[in-house]
Amino acid sequence: MKRICLLVLASAALLAGCNTVSGVGKDIKAGGQAVQNAAE
């Protein structure tokens, strides 16, 4: 579980670095959704 969360957070950080400021919120939301789905 921790490994999945770390992978998702690292991916979100990489994506956030490539997107504009307005896209960062969408990336964070997508990362949070992935963590929530993994937890279920």
N, C-alpha and C positions, 0 to 999 in steps of 0.2 A: 504494500500500500504506500509506504513512504517513498519507495523507488518511483512509483507511478506519479506521485505528487511532484517529486523533484524533476522528473522528466517534463511534466506539463509546465511547471513554472519556468524551467530553462527554455523551453520552446516559446513560451509567451514572451519572455524577455528578449529573445532573438527576434521575434516577429515585431515586437514593439519598437525595436531599434531601427527597423526598416520602414515603418509606417509613419504617417504624419501624426501630429498631436491628436487630431480628431479620431484617428483610427486606433489609438492606444486603448481607449475605453472599450472598444469592440473586442480587441484582443484579450484584454483582461476578463471581460465577461465570458468569452469563449473558453478561456482557461479555467475559470471558476466553474463553468458548466461541465467541463470534462472531469474536474475533480469530484464534483457532485455525482456525476454518473458513475465514476469509478467506485465511489463510496457505497453506492446502492448495490 
